[in-house]
Amino acid sequence: NEFGIFVLSIEGVVLVLCGWLLPAVILDHIFSFLGVACSMNAIEDINNLYGSQQGYVNGEVFQTDAHQVSEYWGNDYIFWATAWLIFGLIMTFIGIAFARDARSISANNAALKSKQQ
């Protein structure tokens, strides 16, 4: 819907600006958080993601996200559910890698500062 497109567009612009303006350590934490959130959402909701059940919101029938995307963009809902799950797992691994890099960068910076003093 229009609201979703609007909000996701703004979120995308904000993330791009964060990438340009924020220091690497903060970006590492942001990517770690996004990776874990994306993965946990995909894994936690796997029954709904792959299921063919419909739910109700305010008395209106709705389909899962995978069903709705398959209607608008084509392919089967199983394809989109699998794509989200794989993306979530990849983002989790990237988030873990960046979190480790952030810790090592912070440790290296602290060691350099102590040597300079």
N, C-alpha and C positions, 0 to 999 in steps of 0.2 A: 504494500500500500504506500501511499504518498508519505505518510508519517515516517515509516521505516526507512524509506529512501532518504528522506531529509535528515533524520537523525544519524544514520550510518555515514552519510556524506560529511556531516559536521565532525563526527568522530574520526573519520579518515583524515580530514584536514588538521585536526588537533594532533593526531599522532605524527603526521608529517612535520608539523611545526615543532613538536617535542623532539623529533629526531634531529632537526637542524639546530635547535637552541639549547638543549639540555646537555649536561656533561655525561660522559659515557657510563659512569657508575649509576647514575639515576636511570638512564635508559636501560641498563641491565636489569634493574629492579622492575621497571615497567614491563619489559619483555617477559621476565620471569612470571610476573603476576598474570599477564595476558595468556601466557602459555598454559599455566595451571588452570586458570578459569575456563579457557576454551576446552581443554582436555576433560576437566571434571564435568563440564556441562554435557559433552558428548557421551562420556562414559556413564554418568549418572542417569541420563535420560535415554539409555540405549533401547529399552523396551518400547518407549513411545517413538523413538526415531525409526526403528525397524518395523514397528507394529502397524497394522492396518486399521487400528481403532480410531474413531473420531471422538472428540470430546465436546463439551458444551461450555460456553462462556456467556454469561448473562442470557441464557436460554437459546443462544444461537449455536448451531453446529459448526465446529471448526476441524480442520485436518492438521496433521503434523506439518512441521516446516518442510520436511523432505517431500511430502505429497504436494504441498503448495508450490515449491520450487520446480518439481517435475512437471506440473501443469503449465507453468509459465515459460520454463527454459528447455523443456524436453527431457529425455532420458527417463528411466524408471526411478521411483523413489528409493529403491535399494541402492542405486548408483550414488545418489546425493547423500544418503545416510552414511554410506561407506566413505565417501569423500570427506564428510565432516569428521567422522571418527579418525580417519588417517591424518587429517589436518590437525586435529586436536592432539594426537599422539606426537606428531612432529613438533608442534609448538611446545609441548611439554618438554621434550628433549632439548629444544633450543633454549627454553627458559632455564633448564637446569644448567646447561653449558654456560649461558650468560651469567647466571648467578655465581658459578665457580670463577669465571673470569673476573667478575666484579670484586670478589673477595681477594683474588690474587693481585689485581690492580691496586686495591686499597692497601694491601700488605706491602706491595712494592713501593708505593708512594710514602707510606709511613716509614719504611726502612730508609728510603732516600732522604727524607726530611731529618731523620735522626742522625744520619751520616754527615749531613751538611752542618749540623749544629755542633 
